[in-house]
Amino acid sequence: MKSRNMKKKSGQAMVEYIIIVVLVAIACIVVVGAFGDRLREMFGAATEELGGDGGDTGTSSVEFMQGL
């Protein structure tokens, strides 16, 4: 009888964790939906600054750090 109760409690805990994960996922979707354009702009600007666009910016890393 005791092992049956333990299985029920274990299953209940798993369901609670799944509910928490689903709520966090929904919150992330809402945040990305609300700020998606701004996030895309920020990552695009960071990529461009780091030279990820394949082009040479003509600025060395030392010159970049001095500008900060």
C-alpha positions in Angstrom: 0.0 0.0 0.0 2.8 2.3 0.8 4.5 2.0 -2.6 1.3 2.9 -4.3 1.1 6.2 -2.4 4.7 7.0 -3.3 4.0 6.5 -7.0 1.0 8.9 -6.7 3.1 11.5 -5.0 5.9 11.1 -7.5 3.5 11.5 -10.4 1.9 14.5 -8.8 5.3 16.2 -8.4 6.1 15.5 -12.1 2.8 17.1 -13.1 3.6 20.2 -11.0 7.1 20.5 -12.6 5.5 20.2 -16.1 3.0 22.9 -15.2 5.9 25.2 -14.1 7.9 24.5 -17.3 4.8 25.3 -19.4 4.2 28.6 -17.6 7.8 29.6 -18.0 7.7 28.7 -21.7 4.5 30.8 -22.2 6.1 33.7 -20.4 9.2 33.5 -22.6 7.0 33.5 -25.7 5.1 36.5 -24.5 8.3 38.4 -23.7 9.9 37.6 -27.1 6.7 38.5 -28.8 6.6 41.9 -27.1 10.3 42.7 -27.4 11.2 40.6 -30.5 11.9 43.6 -32.8 14.0 45.3 -30.3 16.0 42.1 -29.5 16.5 41.5 -33.2 17.9 45.1 -33.6 20.2 44.6 -30.6 21.6 41.3 -31.8 22.0 42.7 -35.3 23.9 45.7 -34.0 26.1 43.5 -31.8 26.9 41.2 -34.8 27.7 44.2 -37.0 30.0 45.7 -34.3 31.8 42.4 -33.9 32.3 42.1 -37.6 30.1 39.1 -38.1 28.8 40.4 -41.4 32.0 39.2 -43.2 33.2 42.6 -44.1 36.3 44.4 -42.7 35.4 47.4 -40.6 38.9 48.7 -40.8 39.0 49.1 -37.0 41.4 47.0 -34.9 40.3 45.5 -31.6 42.7 47.9 -29.8 41.0 50.9 -31.5 37.6 49.5 -30.6 38.5 49.0 -27.0 39.9 52.5 -26.7 36.6 53.8 -28.0 34.8 52.2 -25.1 
